[in-house]
Amino acid sequence: MLAFDTSGPWIAAALLCGGVLRGQSFAETTRGQTEGLMPQLEALLDGHGLGFRDLDLIGVGIGPGNFTGIRISVSAARGLALSLGVPAIGVSMFEVMRDPTGPGAHAQELVSIEAPRGQAYVQHFRYGVPQAAPELIDPEAPPEALRLPVNMRVTGWQAEAIARPFGAEAEPRLIEDIAPRIARLAQWRHDTLREAPERPAPLYLRPADAAPPSDPPPKILD
């Protein structure tokens, strides 16, 4: 299976075969993701003697992150899935922040990722399944409504600050291996789902700070 992400200033990709990471690529870029994504994916596959027709699953990062970048990768994943006749599974950055070796672990976990202006986006997970929509908080003054039942765990950005008022366990974490995590999580979701997955869709948590670009966004295939 192939996984990729362009939700930040990068093009990240990973190739997973039989549950084993076979290869990955990462290119920092603030422009040109539309033109660079497919050649990078083709190069990764070709380097292992594979082509797109050899894939049985697509994993893609759905954000939150850069608006245009998310649209690029999600539309590419949906297009590939449609043309190849294989499933595509979207993986959020909240899921990426969790432990990929135990994706179904932890009964009461609050996952935090960095938001603009020193704030944090948080989402409640129970055994790897989201329990509520993400919300924006001040990590230095988390609202009491975030308190979870016993064995509360906070994972990710500013975990110690968020956990402190609740006496919760904290697991600070910064993510570097984005694409391999997406690959493993998409494979786990595929293996545990009892029905066909929903098509990936961008996860946007705030309006754009700038005016939209004059060029039309990539089309999301239905």
Phi, psi and omega in degrees: 000154183242135178231147179205164185205136174226033183281352177230193181281060183200166164236112183243137181215153179211148180242123182242127180231120180059033180079002181249133178289116182264336180183161177207160177216151181211127179228123175284134180199139175255351179215161173083018179294324179300314182282332188268340187297304185296316176300324179293320177295317179297319180295320179296315179294314182299325179296346179242020176068029183237164174228176181300327181292348178274353185280145175241358182197142176242132172243141183216142174285132184249006179098190007289161182168211180293128186302307183294319180299319179298316180299322181298309184289321181294317179294323178295317180296317180292323177294316178297315181299318180294315183288329182267345182070037180235160178289151170235132183237126177273139181234125181278163177292337174295316178294320179300324182291339180284173182281112183290344178278345177222061188296338179259017183271166171075115183281330184224087185237129174254119184256134184238135172232156184293138176241167179300154173061036175075007179269182182221144168264133179231151177214139181274129176239146173232113183051044175084001182249126179300138182251348181201165177290150176297153176220158182265130180223166168270115184297339178276349179215065182293139182292149181300333182297345178283346183302131179252165177300187185307156179067035178292137181229136176244125183239136171115214188288131180057033184300321183294319180295319181290322184287332190305311183294341183258359185060033185268161173289139181241136177229083179298143183204135170244141186253128175243324183268065187298306185296316176300324178293317177300318181299312183293321180290320177296321178295318178298315179298318180298318183287336184256346180292141178260358178213168182299136181290153173290150178295142181303143177221143180301141176255102179254131182246355180205157176290157180296143178284332184247167176294150181295152181294155180289330178286142178293146179290160176301141183285132173274114184287140176264000000 
